[in-house]
Amino acid sequence: MVRFTKMPAWVGQLPDESRGVFEFCLGHTYRIKEIDVQGLFVLDVSADTDQHFGGFMNDIRREAEFFEEVA
């Protein structure tokens, strides 16, 4: 489990909806679903974001430096 604690600098350049997902998830805790072939942590944020933003099985993929281990 990790907490999304640091916003990537480039998020401000994303379309409003994509930026909103990152901003909404900041500070929340998620289970690491996998580490992809590029070494990015994949967090399943769909329980928090699918209904609010639309879409299906939304995730956030980022390097470990953007997260804090919680337990």
Summary of the structure (lengths in Angstrom):
residues: 71
radius of gyration: 11.4
end to end distance: 5.7
largest distance: 32.7
contacts: 178
relative contact order: 0.29
helix: 37%
strand: 28%
